[in-house]
Amino acid sequence: GQGYIAGLGIGIVCLAFDSVLPWWLTFPLAIVAAAAMGALWALIPAYLQARRGSHIVITTIMFNFIAAS
């Protein structure tokens, strides 16, 4: 799931900044955006596990299906 969302972040950054910035600035910005999007996607199941006590494996499997759709 995190890989799908990270790929979405790369796509958004590359499409938004490709015509504005040179490739050597767009490339690291896309990598940072991918890491940030993946981390934010993982934060939701982590929060649910820490605060609500939900099972982390079940929650992340459900989030994989959400990300894939």
N, C-alpha and C positions, 0 to 999 in steps of 0.2 A: 504494500500500500504506500509506503513511504517513497519507494522508487517511482511509482506512478505520479505521485504528487510532486516529487522533485523534478521529474521530466516536464510536468506542466509548468513549474516555475521557470525552468530553462527556456521553454517555448515562449512564455510570456515575455521574459526579459529580452530574448533574441529578437522577437518580432517588434517589441516596443523601441529598442535602442539600436537596431541594426542600421537604420538610415541616419541616425544622429551621431553615434559614437563610432570610432574605429574598432576593428575587430579585437585588437589587443586590450581594449578597455571593456568591450562587451563580454569577452570570454571569462575574465575573473568575476565580473558582476553576475554573470549567469551561474557560475559555480556557487557563489555566495547565496544567490537567490534559491538555488536548489537545496542547499544545506538548511537555509532558514525555513523553506516550505516543508521539508521533511521533518525538521525538528518541531515545527508547530503542529504538524499532523500527528506526531507521536505524543505531543503534550496532552492531547485530549484523553486518550486511554490512560495515560499516566495519572492524570488528575482524577479520573473516575476510579482508578484503583486506590489512590492515596486517600481520597476523601469519602468515597462511597463504599469502598471495599469490594468492588466488582472484580471478577477474575480477569487477570491481564491477558491471558491467552485467548479466552473467548472474546473479549472486547476487541483485541487487535485482529482476530480473524474476521469479525464482523466489519471492522473498519477496512480490511482488505477488500471485501466485497463492495463497500461503498466507494472506495477509490477506483476500483476497476470499472464501475458503471458510469 
